[in-house]
Amino acid sequence: MHIGVIGATGTLGSRVVAEALERGHHIRAFSRDATEAAAGETRANITWASLDVLDREAVAAVLPGLDVLVSAFQPGNASRDLADTVRPAPSPTPASTPPRHAPCSRHWRATPGPG
């Protein structure tokens, strides 16, 4: 399975990466600045890339080729002002919006009415 992990250098993300690699999956690890992680990487089946998780076009661009994308994003305490770290959420892209399906008739049950 090809798994993308956003926040792969963080506490949770690094554990997701380690577990997925141990299970034999191929990992595309994403971090705000992945240059140091990529330079020190010695494990097989992992590639690193820098990614701005708040840039919806950039996130949509990394989706092709992945079976699943796990987000372990946490803005942390990197900035002095919360407004610098947290921006309004962008509207979802078609690639990240789950398909909407009509209810399946085989699961529909009529409820008896009064009378």
N, C-alpha and C positions, 0 to 999 in steps of 0.2 A: 504494500500500500504506500502511496506517496502522500506524506503528511506535511503540511505547512504549520509552523508554530510561530505565532507572533509573540514577542516578549521572551524569546528563547534564552536570553542571558539572565533573566530574572530568576527568583527563587522557584516559583511554580513552573515557569516555562522550561527551565533547565532540567527539572525532574521529568516533565512530559517528554522532552527530547531523549533523555537517558533511557526511560522506559521503552519508548518507541524503537530506539536503536537496538536495545536488548532483544526486542521481539522481532527484529529483522526488517523493520520498515525503512523506507528511504525518507530522509528528512530535508526539508528546505527551511532553515532556521532564519527567522527575521528578528532584527533588533534595530533600535534607533540608529546606532552606529555599530555595524558588525565587523569593522576592519580588524579590531584587536582579537575578537573571537575567531574570525576566519584565519588569521595569521597563526594562532596557537592551536588550531584544530588538528587532531591526529586520528580521530575516529573515521571509519569508513561509512559510506552511505549518508553523508551529511554535507550540505552546501549552505553557505551563509550569504545573506544579503541584507543591506540596510533598507529600512522601510519606515516611512512616516505613516503610522497607523491612522492619523487624522486626515490623510489625503485619500479620499475614496477612489479616485482614479488610479492611484498607485496600488491600493489594495486590490482593486478589480483586475489590474494588470498581472498580478502574481497568481491569480486563481487557476488559469489554464494549466493543466498537467497535474493538479492536485486532486486527490480523492477526498480530502477533508482539510479544513483550515481550523486550527485551534488557536483561540486568542487567550493569551495569558497576560494581556496588556494591563498595566497599572501605572498611572502617571507618576507616582512616587513624589518625592520632594525635590525634584530637580530645579524647580524655579522658585523665586522669592515670592511670587504672587500667584495664587490659585488661578486667576484669570489668564495668566500666561500659559498654564498647563492644560486647563480644561476649556475647550471650545464647544460651541453648540454642535450637536450631532448632525452630520449631513443627512440629507434624505437618502434612503437606501438606493443602491444601484440595482439594475435588473439582475445582475449576477449574484447579488447577495440577498435578494428577496425570495423567500420560499414561494413555490408555486401555490396558487390558490385553487382548490378543487371544490367542486360541488359535492354536497353530501352524497354518499353512496346509498342507493335505494335499498340495497340488501341489509343495511344497518338501520334503516328507518323503521320505527315501530309506531303504529297508530295508538294513540291514547284514547281510551273510551271516554266519550263525552257524557254530560249529564243526561239522564232519562233513560 
